[in-house]
Amino acid sequence: MELTLVIFFLVYLAMGLGSLPFFRVGRTGAAVIGGMAMLTIGSITPRQAWNAIDYSTMGMLFGLMVVSAAFVVSGFYGWLASKAASSNVSERALLAILIVVGGVMAAFLTNDVVAVSMCPLLLSITLARGLNPVPFLLGFCFAANTGAAGTIIGSPQNIIAAQKLNLSFAGMSAITAIPALMSLPVIWLVITFLYRNRWKLAAPAGSGEDAGQAPAPPPFSLGETLKAAFTAIIVVFAFIFSDWPRETVALTAAGFLLLSRRISSKSLLHEVDGELILLIMGLFIVNAGLAATGLPQHLVTGLAAEGIDLNNPPILFLISSVISDLVGNNPAVMMLVPYLHSEGDANYLGAALSLGTHFSSNLVVFGSDVLP
């Protein structure tokens, strides 16, 4: 049991710090090594490790990543970033545009892919215009975090919670959509105040050749963008109005998008965050190894006896907020969700997890995968 606790502690220490101290091992590496270590010391058997991975969650996550990646390879993200950042508006108006774009897109197209795809382009464009890129990047990323809280498909942690708790798309959005939307003007007000006299660079960055210019995005294809948009809309409608398994819907959409005569499947799969998928699979095994000791169950029971019930939405909101700032939002949700068993409407628990982890993750740079 002692070795199991040590492995668990080291893995989540890496989640919090971003790497394992004294080693060149990042979060994904720590999760994979931790999962293998649990098998090696016998914390769980290979069969238990296999069963610990929630393949419906992984299937839904992979499928939705492909749907979001389709907007990358179609050139839509690049076209949108260029249009937004090069518009002839004031700095404050430009910040507002980017916040709205980031928040709305992240709610329906996994926030990790949206941020990774658009931030390098925004950096290059703002530098070329002689603007300080920091407030614009912060505004976009903060909005991608809080906007993603609005739906069950806005982020990987929401997908994990949705599958584990069987959340309703419309049911959870009815609770989280308004707070997510209200967060956007708050982000604009805070950043506008903090950077009110720092919109410009001290010296123009010129063409951007030596100032962080991003690689050229794929050329914009209206046909492929419409195909991706049509697929995304069908997926959302299926989540809301059908009882089909969500992982089947997402994987079917991914298969449809991968079947193309114009865009290679290799370029589409290249945009899928394989490291995040490995990290989540590793954490499933690490968490299962700890659960096999019985300690988490005793801890949850003890907390409930002291009046700290994880199945109470306000308490869950506070606890998930704190844990997400310590280890990151995806690990926080994976740590908490196995011990949530709502006797009422699980959507309130899902909303507490979503709002807690998304909103608090803007406080520290390692609280979210979007910010680093």
Secondary structure as GFF3:
##gff-version 3
##sequence-region A 1 372
A	DSSP	alpha_helix	2	17	.	.	.	ID=ss1
A	DSSP	alpha_helix	27	40	.	.	.	ID=ss2
A	DSSP	alpha_helix	46	52	.	.	.	ID=ss3
A	DSSP	alpha_helix	55	73	.	.	.	ID=ss4
A	DSSP	alpha_helix	76	85	.	.	.	ID=ss5
A	DSSP	alpha_helix	91	108	.	.	.	ID=ss6
A	DSSP	alpha_helix	111	128	.	.	.	ID=ss7
A	DSSP	alpha_helix	133	148	.	.	.	ID=ss8
A	DSSP	alpha_helix	156	165	.	.	.	ID=ss9
A	DSSP	alpha_helix	169	194	.	.	.	ID=ss10
A	DSSP	alpha_helix	222	241	.	.	.	ID=ss11
A	DSSP	alpha_helix	246	258	.	.	.	ID=ss12
A	DSSP	alpha_helix	265	270	.	.	.	ID=ss13
A	DSSP	alpha_helix	274	291	.	.	.	ID=ss14
A	DSSP	alpha_helix	295	305	.	.	.	ID=ss15
A	DSSP	alpha_helix	313	327	.	.	.	ID=ss16
A	DSSP	alpha_helix	329	336	.	.	.	ID=ss17
A	DSSP	three_ten_helix	337	339	.	.	.	ID=ss18
A	DSSP	alpha_helix	346	360	.	.	.	ID=ss19
A	DSSP	three_ten_helix	365	367	.	.	.	ID=ss20
###
